Amino acid sequence: YIEKLTTYESEISENFTDLRWDIPYHQAFFKTSHNSFNKSIRKQLNHGVRGLEYDIHDNRIQEVKDFEVYHLPRHVDAAINVDGNPGDLLLSNWLTLLKDWSDEQNNENAPITLFIELKDCIVDANNEPSELYGIKRLNNVILDTLSPNYIYSHSDFRKNDNQWPTVRELKGRVIIVLTSYWGGYWASSEGGFDSRLQYLNNCLKGEDDVCFVSWIEEDKGKQKLFMKKNATFWKCSLEFSTKNYEENVKLQRPTR
């Protein structure tokens, strides 16, 4: 799977020498990895990757007061302590890694886009499902870790009349995008549409608007067009436009 920005008007070389710093962020291509935690984050950033993806889980959130970064339950596949990666799974430490790396570049690096996939149903202090609780908890972890000097939030975007700054103006910043949902592995087929929709509606009202929200090719429901129109990012399958799309989807579902 890949995550892409909304338009496709620039090209970027391996070492960023051809980066067009003065175009709006949404008109730029950035190299992006999926399940980025499987490898050294520092090495990826050092080789020009500016889009990362973390899967997060809340299984132990009441115990550790944080989300954890890995792909599937009972199969912890984060590259812990590998070439500068954190020594644990805590999301806050994997966010700190991005801040520390940007500091080492004197915050002169192109912005890092972090796609977050929410793998579990978020529960509240009483162990009851609560998407609003999950929204606030995730936002708190992000804001407690990344100061306004590091994160470019949806709130910043809204205050800029929903217009993207240039790549240059976003140097050293982290942009966080929710690409999935609470409650399962597939962002539309298992009821997760409502989770992103709730977060998006909060953003549009100026409430808890830290992350951006993506719409997804497989989205369904009465408000699908509303999501597509108002979400700032989109996510698609690499095979979406190929003749083998349906076959690939069937093959991917059991392993997602």
N, C-alpha and C positions, 0 to 999 in steps of 0.2 A: 504493500500500500504506500501511497505517497500523499503528501499534503502540498497544495500549490497555492500561490497567491492568486488574486482575482483577475489580473491581466498579464499579458505576456509580451511586453514591448522592449525588453532589454536583454542583453546577453552578458554573461559574466565569465571571466577566464579562471583558470585554476588558482592563480595567485592574486586575483582581484585587481590587477593592473588596469583592466578594462571597465571597472565598475563605474557606472554613471552616477556619481554622487548627488547630482542636482536634479534628478527626476523624482517624482513622488514615489513613496515606498511601494504603493500598490502597482506600480508599473515596472517593478524590478523582479528578476528571477533570482532565487537564492538556492544553492545546493542544500538539500534536506535529506536527513536520514530518518528511518523508522525504527522503533525499538532501540533508540540511540544508546540506552543504558547498557546494551550488550557489549559495547566497546568503550574504549577510553574517550570520554567527552573532550578532554584537552586535545588529544590527537586529532579528533574530528574538526574541532575549531581551528587548530593550527593548520589544517589542510584546506581551509576555506569553507567548511560547512557552516551555514548560518541559519539553518532550520533544524531543530531537534524535536524528538517526540518521546514523551514519558508516559508510560501506563502507571496509574496510581490506584492504590487499594486502601480501604479504610478498615480492614479487618481488626486492627489493633489500635484504632484511633482513641478509644477511651483509656487505653493503657499508656500509649506513647505520646498522645496529644498531637499527633501528626499523621499524615498519609505516608504510605510506603511505595517505593518505586520498583516494580517488577512486572512481568507479563502475565503469567498464569499462576493461580494458587497451587501450592505444593510443588512448584517448579520455579524457584527463585532463580532468575537468570540474569540479574544485574551483575555487571562486572565490578564487584566490590573490590576496592583497593587496587584496581588495575590502572597503572599509569596516571595517577592523580585523581582517580575517582574516589568518592567518599568511602569510608570504612563501614557504612551501614546503609539501610534502605530509606532513611528518612527523607521525605521530599524537601524539607527545609535545607538539608545539607547538599542535595543535588541542585537546588537553586543557588545556594551560596557559591557553589563551584562556578556558575556562570558569572556571578558578580566578581569573584576573585580573578577569573581569567580576563574579564574586561578591564579590571584595574591594572593588570599586568600589561595591557595594551594601551595604558593611559586613556582608556575609553575612546580611542580613535578608531575602533573597529566598527564595521557595518552592524546594524542591529541584529540581534539574535531573536528569531521567532521560535517560541516553544509551544508545540502542540501537546495538549494534555488530554489523554484518553482516560475517562473515569470508568474503572472496570467493575466496581461493586455498587450495590445499593447503599447509599449513605444513610446512616442511622443517627438518631439523636442520643442524648444522655440516658434516655430510658430504653435504648436499643430498639426504638421504633423508627421505621422509615420516615425520613423527613428531608425532602429536597432543599427546602429553604435553609434548614440547619446546615446541610452540606455546602450550600452556596456560601454562607457566612463563614463556615469553618475553613473552607479552602481559601477564600479571600483573606482571612486573617493570617493564615500560614504564609501566603504570598507577601502580604504587606508587612508582616513582622520580619520577613527575610530580606526583601528587596525594597529599599527606600524609593521615594519618588524620583530620586536621581538616576535610578537604574531601570525602573519599569515605566513603560509607556502604556497606560491603562485606557480602557474604553472611556473612562471619565475624561482623560486628556483629549481623546479623539472627539468626544461630544462637545467639549468646551472650545474646540477648534472648528466648530460648525460642521462636524463630520467630514472634514477634509484631511487627507493624509499629508504630513510633513514630508520633506525630501529625505532621501537616504542619509544625506549629510547631517540634517537636523536631528536624526535619530541615532547618531553614532553613540555606541556604548549602552544603548537601551535594550531591554528585553520586552518583547511583546508576547503575551500568553493567549492562546486560543483553545477553547474547549471543542474537541472534535467528536466527543462521544457523550455518554450519558450515564445516569445512575440506573442500575438494574439489569445489566446484561452485557453481552459482548457485541451486539449489533445495534448500531445507532438509530435504527428506525424500525426494524422488524420486531423488536421485543419491547415496545412501549417507551423507548427512551426519547422519542421526539418531544414529549411533554416536558421533560427535564430541561432540554436546551431552550425550548420555547419559554419556559418560566424565567430562565436566566436572561434570555434576550429581552423579554418584556420588562424585567427589572432594569436592564441597561437603558432601555428607551425611556424609562421614567427617571433615570438618574439615581437608581438605588442599587447599591452593591455592584457597581459596574467597574470591576477590575479587569476581568478577562473579556476577550472577544468571543463570539460564538460563530461556528461554521454551520452552514447547511450542507446536507449530504445527498448524493445522487439518489439514494434509496428512500429518502424521506417520503412519508405518506401522511394522510390526514387532511382535515378540512383547512388547516392553516399552513399547508405546505408552501403555497405561493407567498404568504406573509413571511414565512421564515426565509425563503429564497430572496425576497426583496430586501429584507432588513438585516439579515446576517451579513457580516462583513467579509467572511471567508467561506470557502467551500472545500469539500474533501471529495475525491473521486478515486475509484479503483484504477490502477495502472492499466488494467485490461478493459476498461469501460468501453472504449471506442473500437474494440477489436471484434472480429466475427466470433471469437471464442468466449465472449463475455459471459453468457449464461452458463456455459460449462465451467468456466473458471470460478464463478460465484458459488456454484454447487460444491466444487472441490474445496474452496476456501472456508466455507461455513463451519465444517467440523473442526477446523484447526485454528479458528480465529481466536 
